[in-house]
Amino acid sequence: MKCTNAIKLNVCSTKEQVNALGLLDVLPYSAAAYVYKAIYKDKAETVHIPHSDVYFVRAALEKHTGFYFPLDRVEEAMKAEGWRDRKGKGRY
C-alpha cells in the first residue's frame, strides 16, 4: 500500500497530520481520555485498554516507518501475527 500526504486522515498518517486534525488524544490514537471518562462514569470494566505491548510496537513502527498507526490497527496486526494478550497465571 502506498501512502500519500493527503489531507484526509488514513492509516498511513504521520503523528503531525494526526495532531493537526486534533485527533492525537482521541480513539483510536489514544485510549486515555476514553478510559478516564469510563472511570468517571463508573464503567471502567466495560473499556478495552490495549496491552502495553501494543504501545511499544506502535512506537517502534513510528520510528521505523514515520507513520502513526491507530492502536486498534496495531493490536489487530499483532494478533494476526500470533501475539496473545495473556493476563495472570501462566503468562510467561
N, C-alpha and C positions, 0 to 999 in steps of 0.2 A: 504494500500500500504506500503510495507516495503522498506525503503530507505537504500541504501548501500553506502559505501565510494568508489565509482568508480571514476576513473579519469574523465570519461565523465560527463559533466555537465547535470543535470536534475533538475526537480522542487524541489527535496529534496536535495539541496546543502547547505552547510554552507557558511557563509559570507567569511570565509577564503578560501574555494575552489573557490568561485566566484572571489575573489581578486587575487588568484594565477593564474587564467587564464586571468587576466587583463580585466574582464568584469564588474567590480564594477561601473564604470562610464558610461556605455552604456545601451541602451534599451535592454531588458525590466527591468533591475535592477535600472536604474536611467534615469529620463526624462530630467535632467538639460542640458546636452550637446545638446540633440536634440532640446530643446526649444531655447537655445542660438543661435544655427545655424539657426533656423527658423526666429528668430528675426533679425539676421544679414542679412538674405536674404529677409527681409520684407514680410514674410509669416507666421507671428505669429498666425493669425486667423485660419490657417489650422492644427495647432498642438493640439492634445488632451493632456491636462495637468491633471493628476489624482488629484482628490479632496484630501485635507489634511487628511481626514478620512482614506483614503487608506494607507497613510504613517504610521498613528498611529496604524492601525490594523496590518500592516506588522511588525512594531516594537514589538507589543505585541506577535505576532506569533513567531517571532525570540526569544523573551525572554522565552517563554514557551516551544518551541519545539527545538530550536537550529538551525532551518533551515531558510535560507534567500530566501524568495519567490519572484518571479518576480512581479512587480507592476500590470501587466495586469491580472495575475492569481488571485491575491488578490482582485482586483476590480471585476472580473467575479464572484468570490465566494461570495463577499458581495452583488452583485446584485441578485444572485441566492437565497440568504437568505432574500431578501426583502429590502435591502438598496437602496435608490434612491439619485442621485446627484441632489437635488433640489437647484436651484440658484434663488436669487432675492426674489420677493414678496411672502409672504406665506411660506417661507422656514421652519419656526419653528411652 
